[in-house]
């Protein structure tokens, strides 16, 4: 009976997920390369999570999210974070209207489907907290009124990994609110040549709207229906627990390198991201490869390193790789 249901679910998801190919094709017209960035944006969008992007300037981070917004026919806003920014500049404020002789609400740039928080580590903690609260609660309070944020709602926060002077690094408890942390790398030689040619000719293709925001909201509920076996659930929990108690998984060498392991949010994010990945791959069920594919993005900002790890030049990527290789695959 269960196998019949899975077959039905698989057929249904193959039909429902057809738009993901359309969306990536449309984005591919504008963005050269960066396949992994586009895929991760789609995973976060379908799993209803937010993305923390780290990469050097000029790697199409802003272009990627603005292109996705255009392809989905959704509202996009960009907030350039600076040290003098105030929470009201993000969420909105009350403005006194002399004509009406009363205060009126002026909504901030956070009221959009796609919000790019550019260089989030440049703004003080108070501003970061205002954005993170909106991300978590999906609502904003201005004065004594509470406003729901539009659906779908996706925050993409960028960080420059090089400049640390005059920045306010996000605390670990706040980076945990992001479902994925994606590292954006330089393009390949051929891709860079193509980017250079497009810019020299001034020919920038414009994406066409191929999906509606309501299609994304509907797809999110279908993503949650993707079948996940108990063995896969245990596998996810084992991966997360291996970052907390590595000695229980034959990883005694990691005990002194990990200051703290991944939080319960990691387990939730890992399961949802694996379901979204399976959906993008047009499958109605999750396999261990789906979990392994999203694991680095979900865990890299949730594992704390000790001074010993830093002294030995060990990074979170190496720890995640060891954990994935040590945990028994179902």
N, C-alpha and C positions, 0 to 999 in steps of 0.2 A: 504493500500500500504506500509505504513511505517513498519507495523508489519511483512509483508512478507520480506521486506528488512532486518529487524533485524534477522529474522529466517535464511535467506541466510548468513548473516554476522556471525551469531552464529555458523552455520555449518562449514563455512570457517575457523573461528578462532579455532574451536575444532581440525581441521586437522592441521592447521599451528602451533598451540601451543604444539603439541605432543612432540616436542624436549625438552620442559622444564622438563618433567618427566624424560627423559633420562639423562639430565644434572644433575638433583638433585640426581638421583640414582648413577651416576658415582661419584659425589662428596661425597655421603654418604658412598662409599667404603673406602674413606681415612679419612674423618672427622667424628668423633664420636660425635653424638648430634649436638648442634649448628644449629638446623633447622632454627631458626629465622634469624641467620646471613646469611645462604645460600640463604634463600628466599629474604632477603633485598638486597643482592648482585645481584640477578637476576632481581629484580625490577629496581635497578639503571642501570643495563646493558641494559634492554629493554626500559627504559625511557630516556636513554642517559644522565644520571646524574652522579654525583660523590658522594662518601661516606666518611664520617668522622666517624672513629671507636674509641670508647673509652672503654678501658677494661684493666684489670690487665695483666701482662706479662704471656706468656705461655697458652693463651686461643685459640690458632690455628688461629689467625688473619692472619698471613703471610701464613700459610699452606692453608687457605681457598682460598685466591686469587690466589696463585700459582697453586693450584689444578684446579680452574676454568679455568685458562689460558691453562693448559694442556688438559683439557676436550674439550676446544674450539679450540685447535690447534693454539693458538695465542701466540704472543711474550710477555714475562713477564720480567719486570725489577724492581729491588728493590733499593731504595735510602735510605741509613741510614743517617738521618739528624743529624748533629753535629754542635756545635757553630762555627767551623772554615770553614764550607762549603761555597762555593761561587756560585753565580747564574750560572756561566759557567759550574760548576760541574753537574748541573741539565740539562740545556738546550743544552750545547755544546759550542764550541769556534772555533776561527780560528787558525790554526797551520801553521807555515811557513815551506814549503818544500824546502830544499836546492837543491834537485835534479831538481825540476821543476822551482825553483826560483820564487815561488809565494805562496800566502796563500791558504790553503785548509781548507774546513769545516770539523770539526770533531763533529759529532752529539752526544749529551748527552744521558743519560739513559731515558729521558722523551720520546724518540722516540720508544715507545712500545705500544702494545694494552692495557696491564694492567700494571699500575705503582703503586708500593707500596711506599708511602712516610712514612717511618717508623719514629715514634716520630717526627712529623712535628713541634711540639712546642720546639724542641731543637735547631733549626736553626734560625738565625737572620731574621728580617723582609724582608730584600732585597731578600733573597733566597725564602722565603715563597711567596713573590710577583711574583717572576719569575715563580714559579710553578702554582700559581693561574691564572696568565695571560695566560699560556699555556692551562689551563683547560677551561678558558672562551672563548678564541679566537680560540682554536683548531689549533693553528699554532705557530711557533717559528721563531723569526728573529735573525740570526747570521750574524754579519757584515752588509752587505747591501742586503742579500738574505733572503727571507721568505720561510719557509718550512711548508707544511701541515703535521699535525700529522696523524698517521695511523687510520683507522676505523676498528672495534670499538675502542674507546679510553675511558678508565675508570681509574680514580685516586682513590685510596683507601688510605686515610691518617689516621695514627693511633696516638692516644694520650694516655699517661699514666696518669690516674687521680690522682695518689698518689704523685709523685715527682713534686714539683713546683719550687725547687731551680735550678737556672741556666737555666730556660726555658723562652721562648718568647711566651706567650699565643697568639693565633690567634685573631686579632681584630674582633668585631662583624660583620663588613662590609665584612670581608673576609670569615668568617664561613658561611655567607649567600650564598656563591657560591656553597656550598655543598648541593646537593639535600636532602640527608638523613644524620641524625646523629644516629648511631646505638650503643647501649650500649651492650657490650658482658659480659655475666654473667658466673659464674663458672658452670662446668658440674654437672649433678646429680651423686649420689654415684655409681650406676651401670655403668654409662658412664665412670666415672673416673677409675673404676676397669678395664674396657675394654682397656682404653688408657694405663694404667700401664702395662697390660698384653702384648699388642702389642709392647710396647717399650722394655720390658724385653726379649721378644722372638726375637726382631729385625725384625719382619715381618711387613713391611710397603707396603700395596698394592699400585700399581701405576695406576693412572687413564688413561683410553684410550680416544683418541680423538673421540667424538661422534657428535660434531657440528663443522661447519666451520665458520670463522669470517664473511664471506659474508652472512651466514644464519642469523646471529645476526643483521646485517645491514638491511636485508630484513624484519626481524621480527619487527624492530623498526618502519618501515613505516606502518606495519599492526597494531601495537599497537595504533598508532595515529588514526586509523580508528574505534577503539572500540567506540561504541555508548555511548554518555553521554547526558542524558536528561537535559532540561533547569532547572528542579527542582533540579537536582544534582549539576548543576553549581551554582545555588543560594545558595544551602546548603554549598558548599565549600567557597563561598564568605562570607556567614554569619559566618562560623567558624573563618575565618581570621579576619573579622571585630570585632568579639567578643573579640579578643585579643587586639584590638586597643581601642574600646569603650565598655568595658564590661557592663557599666551602661545601655546601650541600650538593653541589653539582660537579664536584671534582675540580673546582677552579680555585684552589687554596691560594694560588699566586695572585689572584685579584683582590683578596681580602684587604690587604694593606694599601691598595691603589684606589679603592672606591670609598669616598667619604659618606655618601648616601646613595641608595638605589632609587629606581623609578617609583613614582607614586601610583595609587590606584587609578588616577586619571590616565596613566600610561596603558593599563589593561583595557580600559574603555576605548581609548583612542586607537589602540592597536586592532581591536576587534572591528570597530567601525571603518577604519581605514582599509583593513583587509577585505571587508564586504564591498566597499566602494571600488577597490582595485579589481575584485572579481567581476563587479558590474561593468567596469570599463572594458574588461576582457571578454564581455558578453557571456558570462557564466552565472548560473543561478545558485552556485555553492562555492564555499571557500576551501581552497587547498593549502597545504603548508607553504607552498611557494609564494602565495599571496601575502602571507604573514611575513615571510623573510624579505619580500620586496619592499614592504613599507616600514620594516623594523628600524633601520638607521634613522629615517626621518622622524619617527615617533619618539625614539629613545635618546637621540644625541643631546638634547637640551635638558634631559631629566636625570642624568647621572652626574653626581658630583665627584670630582677628583681630589685626592689628597695631595699634600705638598710632595710626598714621595713619588707619586705618579708624574707630577710636573717635573721633578728633578730627573726622573728617568725618561723624560720625553714621551710618556705614554698618553695618548689622547682617547677620547670617548669612542672614536671609530674603531680603534683596535680592541677596546673592551667589548663593544657590541659584537664584533666579528668573532671573538673568542666565545662569547655567550651563545651566539647562534650555532656555532660549531659544536659546543658542548651539550646543549639541550637536545634530548632524543626526539627525532622527528616522528610523528605518529604515522 
